[in-house]
Amino acid sequence: MQFETFNQSLKGIEPPEGITLYLLAMWYDGHNNWGKAHNIVDGLGDAAAYWVHAYLHRKEGDSCNADYWYRKAGKKRTDISLEQEWEIIVRSLL
């Protein structure tokens, strides 16, 4: 799937079929459902999930918690916009 297709899917009410849990979380976040996005990645234990988790806590405004998840993901918190980070994460997961 291309980024543009994924991004266009946000206009619908259902996420695209066959996407990973990480992308599903990002889809729900893009659909303004932070809680559902967080619930999806909260129980996953790998670097991709940690990165999505970090982004979600950054979006929430919880910098300390976000930093913890960025470290677990092997990344550093960025100062780019949340929209830019969302796109970077989605593109890297596609």
MARVOLUM-824091 format. One record per residue: y, x, z of N, C-alpha, C in turn; residue number from 1. Coordinates in steps of 0.02 Angstrom, whole numbers, plus 50000, padded with zeros to 5 digits. Example, Ala and Ser with C-alpha at 12.3 -4.5 7.8 and 13.67 -1.06 7.14 Angstrom:
2
<<49716, 50660, 50390>, <49775, 50615, 50390>, <49835, 50660, 50390>, 1>,
<<49888, 50642, 50354>, <49947, 50684, 50357>, <50002, 50645, 50394>, 2>,
END
This chain:
94
<<49941, 50042, 50000>, <50000, 50000, 50000>, <50062, 50044, 50000>, 1>,
<<50111, 50024, 49962>, <50174, 50060, 49960>, <50221, 50034, 50015>, 2>,
<<50268, 50077, 50034>, <50315, 50057, 50086>, <50352, 49993, 50067>, 3>,
<<50375, 49989, 50006>, <50413, 49931, 49984>, <50373, 49867, 49992>, 4>,
<<50309, 49870, 49977>, <50265, 49811, 49984>, <50259, 49792, 50057>, 5>,
<<50248, 49842, 50099>, <50243, 49830, 50171>, <50308, 49799, 50197>, 6>,
<<50363, 49828, 50178>, <50429, 49805, 50201>, <50441, 49733, 50177>, 7>,
<<50423, 49718, 50116>, <50431, 49650, 50089>, <50387, 49600, 50127>, 8>,
<<50331, 49623, 50153>, <50286, 49578, 50189>, <50318, 49550, 50252>, 9>,
<<50371, 49582, 50275>, <50405, 49558, 50335>, <50439, 49490, 50323>, 10>,
<<50448, 49473, 50260>, <50478, 49408, 50243>, <50428, 49351, 50253>, 11>,
<<50364, 49369, 50258>, <50312, 49318, 50269>, <50300, 49306, 50343>, 12>,
<<50255, 49260, 50356>, <50240, 49243, 50426>, <50176, 49276, 50451>, 13>,
<<50138, 49305, 50405>, <50075, 49339, 50424>, <50077, 49411, 50399>, 14>,
<<50050, 49457, 50439>, <50048, 49527, 50417>, <49999, 49535, 50358>, 15>,
<<50007, 49588, 50320>, <49961, 49601, 50265>, <49890, 49610, 50291>, 16>,
<<49842, 49590, 50253>, <49772, 49599, 50272>, <49751, 49671, 50265>, 17>,
<<49706, 49693, 50308>, <49675, 49759, 50301>, <49717, 49818, 50324>, 18>,
<<49771, 49805, 50360>, <49811, 49862, 50383>, <49785, 49887, 50451>, 19>,
<<49802, 49948, 50467>, <49779, 49977, 50530>, <49815, 49944, 50589>, 20>,
<<49788, 49955, 50648>, <49821, 49929, 50708>, <49890, 49958, 50717>, 21>,
<<49899, 50021, 50698>, <49966, 50052, 50704>, <50016, 50017, 50660>, 22>,
<<49996, 50004, 50597>, <50041, 49969, 50552>, <50051, 49896, 50573>, 23>,
<<50000, 49867, 50602>, <50006, 49799, 50627>, <50059, 49797, 50682>, 24>,
<<50058, 49846, 50726>, <50109, 49850, 50779>, <50178, 49858, 50749>, 25>,
<<50184, 49901, 50699>, <50250, 49911, 50667>, <50272, 49848, 50630>, 26>,
<<50224, 49812, 50601>, <50241, 49749, 50568>, <50269, 49699, 50618>, 27>,
<<50235, 49692, 50675>, <50260, 49646, 50725>, <50328, 49668, 50752>, 28>,
<<50338, 49733, 50760>, <50403, 49756, 50781>, <50455, 49739, 50729>, 29>,
<<50439, 49750, 50665>, <50484, 49732, 50612>, <50497, 49657, 50607>, 30>,
<<50453, 49619, 50637>, <50459, 49546, 50640>, <50491, 49524, 50706>, 31>,
<<50521, 49572, 50740>, <50557, 49559, 50804>, <50511, 49532, 50859>, 32>,
<<50450, 49558, 50861>, <50403, 49539, 50913>, <50381, 49603, 50949>, 33>,
<<50427, 49631, 50988>, <50415, 49694, 51023>, <50354, 49688, 51069>, 34>,
<<50348, 49633, 51104>, <50293, 49625, 51152>, <50225, 49628, 51118>, 35>,
<<50217, 49594, 51062>, <50153, 49595, 51027>, <50139, 49665, 51000>, 36>,
<<50191, 49698, 50973>, <50184, 49767, 50948>, <50161, 49812, 51004>, 37>,
<<50192, 49806, 51062>, <50174, 49849, 51119>, <50103, 49835, 51142>, 38>,
<<50085, 49772, 51145>, <50017, 49755, 51167>, <49964, 49785, 51122>, 39>,
<<49978, 49789, 51058>, <49930, 49817, 51010>, <49918, 49891, 51023>, 40>,
<<49970, 49930, 51033>, <49962, 50003, 51041>, <49950, 50025, 51112>, 41>,
<<49962, 49980, 51159>, <49958, 50000, 51230>, <49889, 50027, 51249>, 42>,
<<49836, 50001, 51221>, <49770, 50023, 51240>, <49740, 50076, 51195>, 43>,
<<49776, 50097, 51144>, <49750, 50147, 51097>, <49765, 50217, 51123>, 44>,
<<49720, 50263, 51109>, <49727, 50330, 51138>, <49727, 50386, 51089>, 45>,
<<49770, 50384, 51040>, <49775, 50439, 50992>, <49848, 50451, 50974>, 46>,
<<49861, 50506, 50939>, <49929, 50528, 50926>, <49970, 50476, 50887>, 47>,
<<49939, 50441, 50839>, <49976, 50391, 50801>, <49998, 50334, 50847>, 48>,
<<49954, 50311, 50890>, <49971, 50258, 50937>, <50025, 50281, 50985>, 49>,
<<50020, 50343, 51008>, <50070, 50370, 51054>, <50139, 50372, 51021>, 50>,
<<50141, 50389, 50956>, <50205, 50392, 50921>, <50236, 50322, 50915>, 51>,
<<50195, 50273, 50896>, <50219, 50204, 50892>, <50242, 50181, 50961>, 52>,
<<50203, 50197, 51011>, <50219, 50179, 51080>, <50286, 50209, 51101>, 53>,
<<50296, 50273, 51084>, <50359, 50307, 51100>, <50418, 50272, 51067>, 54>,
<<50410, 50258, 51003>, <50463, 50224, 50966>, <50480, 50157, 50999>, 55>,
<<50428, 50119, 51018>, <50440, 50054, 51049>, <50479, 50060, 51114>, 56>,
<<50462, 50110, 51154>, <50498, 50118, 51218>, <50569, 50145, 51206>, 57>,
<<50578, 50184, 51153>, <50646, 50205, 51135>, <50686, 50143, 51115>, 58>,
<<50656, 50100, 51076>, <50691, 50038, 51056>, <50707, 49995, 51116>, 59>,
<<50663, 49994, 51163>, <50672, 49955, 51224>, <50730, 49982, 51266>, 60>,
<<50746, 50047, 51256>, <50798, 50079, 51295>, <50772, 50117, 51355>, 61>,
<<50706, 50125, 51359>, <50674, 50161, 51414>, <50661, 50233, 51393>, 62>,
<<50712, 50275, 51396>, <50708, 50344, 51371>, <50656, 50386, 51407>, 63>,
<<50650, 50379, 51472>, <50602, 50419, 51509>, <50530, 50403, 51487>, 64>,
<<50515, 50339, 51481>, <50449, 50318, 51459>, <50438, 50339, 51386>, 65>,
<<50489, 50331, 51345>, <50484, 50352, 51275>, <50468, 50427, 51271>, 66>,
<<50504, 50467, 51310>, <50492, 50540, 51309>, <50420, 50557, 51328>, 67>,
<<50393, 50522, 51376>, <50324, 50533, 51397>, <50277, 50522, 51337>, 68>,
<<50287, 50467, 51299>, <50243, 50451, 51243>, <50256, 50498, 51184>, 69>,
<<50319, 50519, 51174>, <50332, 50568, 51121>, <50294, 50633, 51136>, 70>,
<<50296, 50654, 51199>, <50259, 50716, 51217>, <50185, 50708, 51203>, 71>,
<<50157, 50651, 51222>, <50086, 50639, 51210>, <50070, 50639, 51135>, 72>,
<<50118, 50618, 51094>, <50110, 50616, 51022>, <50123, 50684, 50990>, 73>,
<<50148, 50732, 51030>, <50164, 50798, 51002>, <50230, 50797, 50964>, 74>,
<<50274, 50752, 50983>, <50339, 50745, 50948>, <50395, 50746, 50999>, 75>,
<<50456, 50751, 50973>, <50515, 50748, 51016>, <50555, 50687, 50997>, 76>,
<<50588, 50658, 51047>, <50630, 50600, 51034>, <50685, 50621, 50985>, 77>,
<<50698, 50578, 50938>, <50747, 50592, 50886>, <50812, 50555, 50901>, 78>,
<<50865, 50575, 50867>, <50928, 50539, 50875>, <50947, 50500, 50813>, 79>,
<<50899, 50493, 50766>, <50912, 50452, 50708>, <50910, 50378, 50729>, 80>,
<<50933, 50335, 50685>, <50933, 50264, 50702>, <50861, 50238, 50711>, 81>,
<<50855, 50185, 50747>, <50789, 50153, 50756>, <50761, 50130, 50689>, 82>,
<<50805, 50106, 50645>, <50783, 50084, 50579>, <50755, 50142, 50539>, 83>,
<<50787, 50200, 50543>, <50763, 50259, 50508>, <50696, 50281, 50536>, 84>,
<<50690, 50282, 50603>, <50627, 50303, 50633>, <50571, 50254, 50616>, 85>,
<<50587, 50189, 50616>, <50536, 50139, 50597>, <50510, 50155, 50527>, 86>,
<<50555, 50168, 50481>, <50534, 50183, 50413>, <50493, 50247, 50409>, 87>,
<<50513, 50298, 50444>, <50476, 50361, 50443>, <50405, 50351, 50470>, 88>,
<<50400, 50314, 50524>, <50333, 50302, 50554>, <50290, 50261, 50505>, 89>,
<<50318, 50208, 50479>, <50279, 50166, 50433>, <50257, 50207, 50373>, 90>,
<<50303, 50244, 50343>, <50284, 50284, 50284>, <50229, 50334, 50301>, 91>,
<<50232, 50363, 50360>, <50181, 50412, 50378>, <50113, 50380, 50392>, 92>,
<<50113, 50316, 50410>, <50051, 50281, 50425>, <50020, 50248, 50364>, 93>,
<<50059, 50240, 50312>, <50032, 50208, 50251>, <49986, 50255, 50212>, 94>,
END
